Amino acid sequence: TAIKLGTIRQRISLVLIMAGLLAIGGSAKAYATNSGEVVINEVAWMGTAASPSDEWIELHNTTNQAVDLTGWMLKSTTDGSPILIFNTTDCNNMFIAPNGYFLLERTDDTTVSDITADCIYTGNLSNSGESLSLEDPGHNVIDTANGNGDPWPAGENATKSTMERSEEHTSELQSHS
């Protein structure tokens, strides 16, 4: 299964930009987001061929500014699991680079072997469908995936094809293998 995730170059650029700001006495300010500026871009709700427990979720920053996820929450509004409040205990990175990607892996950092997870979450995604909500620290809903909680609109358990947003329409989801 091909996995489309942010590049290492974007992550290195963000670190260098932040280090430069701090070195000259500035601060690494994060861009305040509006609905849809950070999206739930891809969901491997069915796990991987290696294990159905190897679920992962990818966020995408659609802006030209770094976004600080400290205090943000990703949660299931269907049954309350998974739930992740972005913090430095569960996350080794709290920022999404401009136009970058952010990888969340379930339970440990072995799901996507060639990319380090930005955060680890617990709790599983139901194969029959759930509603996911991404909220900022003020509990404003920034994005949702499968908002009605019905069966997943895309992705395939048998082939382990993920549910991915269409590039042309950020509100549409499609299967991706």
C-alpha positions in Angstrom: 0.0 0.0 0.0 1.4 3.3 -1.0 1.4 5.8 1.8 1.4 9.5 0.9 2.8 11.4 3.9 4.7 14.6 4.4 8.3 14.8 3.3 11.2 14.7 5.6 12.3 17.9 3.9 9.2 19.7 5.2 9.8 18.6 8.7 13.5 19.6 8.6 12.6 23.0 7.2 10.2 23.6 10.1 12.8 22.6 12.7 15.4 24.9 11.0 12.9 27.8 10.8 11.9 27.4 14.5 15.6 27.1 15.6 16.4 30.3 13.6 13.6 32.2 15.2 14.7 31.1 18.7 18.4 31.9 17.9 17.6 35.5 17.0 15.5 36.0 20.1 12.1 35.5 18.3 9.4 33.1 19.2 8.0 30.3 17.2 4.4 31.6 16.8 1.8 29.3 15.4 -0.8 30.3 13.0 -4.3 30.4 14.4 -6.4 28.1 12.2 -9.9 28.3 10.9 -12.2 25.4 9.9 -10.6 23.4 7.2 -7.1 24.7 7.4 -5.9 21.5 9.1 -7.7 18.5 7.8 -8.0 14.8 8.6 -6.4 13.8 5.3 -6.1 10.0 5.4 -7.4 7.3 7.7 -6.3 3.7 7.8 -9.3 2.6 9.8 -8.8 -1.1 8.8 -5.1 -1.3 9.9 -2.5 -2.7 7.6 -1.8 -6.1 5.9 0.6 -6.8 8.8 -2.0 -6.2 11.5 -5.6 -4.9 11.9 -4.3 -3.1 15.0 -1.9 -1.0 12.8 -4.2 1.9 12.3 -3.0 5.4 11.5 -4.4 8.8 10.8 -2.7 11.6 8.8 -3.4 15.3 9.2 -2.6 17.9 6.6 -1.9 21.6 7.1 -3.3 23.4 4.0 -1.9 26.8 5.0 1.5 28.5 4.3 2.1 28.8 8.1 3.3 26.3 10.7 0.5 25.2 13.0 1.0 24.4 16.7 -1.2 21.5 17.8 -0.5 21.8 21.5 -3.9 21.3 23.3 -5.7 20.2 20.2 -7.9 17.1 20.3 -8.7 14.4 17.8 -11.6 12.2 19.0 -14.3 9.9 18.0 -17.7 11.5 18.5 -19.3 8.1 18.0 -18.0 6.2 21.0 -15.3 8.4 22.5 -12.4 6.2 21.5 -9.9 7.0 20.2 -9.3 10.3 21.9 -6.0 12.2 21.7 -5.2 15.5 23.3 -2.0 16.6 21.6 0.8 16.9 24.2 4.5 16.4 24.6 4.0 13.0 26.3 2.3 11.3 23.4 3.8 13.4 20.6 7.4 14.0 19.6 6.4 16.9 17.4 3.8 19.5 18.1 3.9 21.5 14.9 2.7 20.8 11.4 5.0 22.4 8.8 3.4 24.8 6.2 1.6 22.6 3.7 2.9 19.6 5.7 1.6 16.4 7.1 1.4 14.9 10.6 1.3 11.2 11.3 -0.6 9.6 14.2 -0.1 5.9 14.8 -2.1 3.6 17.1 -0.3 2.2 20.2 3.3 2.4 18.9 5.6 3.7 16.2 5.9 0.6 14.2 2.8 0.9 12.0 4.4 3.0 9.2 8.0 1.6 9.3 9.8 4.2 7.2 8.3 7.3 8.8 8.5 8.4 12.4 5.1 9.0 14.0 4.5 12.5 15.2 2.0 11.2 17.9 0.9 7.9 19.3 -2.7 7.3 20.2 -4.6 4.6 21.9 -8.1 3.3 21.2 -9.2 1.6 18.0 -11.3 2.8 15.1 -14.4 0.7 14.4 -14.3 -1.0 11.0 -18.1 -0.4 10.8 -17.6 3.4 10.9 -17.1 6.3 13.3 -17.2 10.1 13.2 -13.9 11.8 13.9 -13.5 15.4 15.0 -10.4 17.6 15.1 -10.8 20.4 17.6 -8.5 23.3 18.6 -7.8 24.2 22.2 -11.0 26.3 22.3 -13.0 23.2 21.3 -13.8 24.8 17.9 -14.2 22.0 15.3 -11.5 22.5 12.7 -12.4 19.4 10.6 -14.4 16.1 10.7 -14.1 12.8 8.9 -17.2 10.7 8.3 -19.2 13.2 10.3 -22.4 11.2 10.4 -20.7 8.1 11.9 -22.2 5.8 9.3 -20.1 3.1 7.6 -16.8 4.6 6.4 -17.4 6.3 3.0 -14.1 5.1 1.6 -11.4 2.6 2.2 -11.5 -1.2 2.0 -10.8 -3.7 4.7 -10.0 -6.6 2.4 -7.4 -4.7 0.3 -6.3 -2.4 3.2 -7.0 0.6 1.0 -7.1 3.8 3.1 -9.8 6.5 3.2 -8.1 9.6 1.7 -9.3 13.1 0.9 -9.5 14.0 -2.7 -6.9 16.6 -3.7 -9.4 18.4 -5.9 -12.1 18.6 -3.2 -10.8 18.7 0.4 -14.2 17.8 1.7 -14.5 14.5 -0.3 -13.0 11.2 0.7 -12.0 8.4 -1.5 -10.3 5.0 -1.3 -6.6 4.9 -1.8 -4.4 1.8 -2.0 
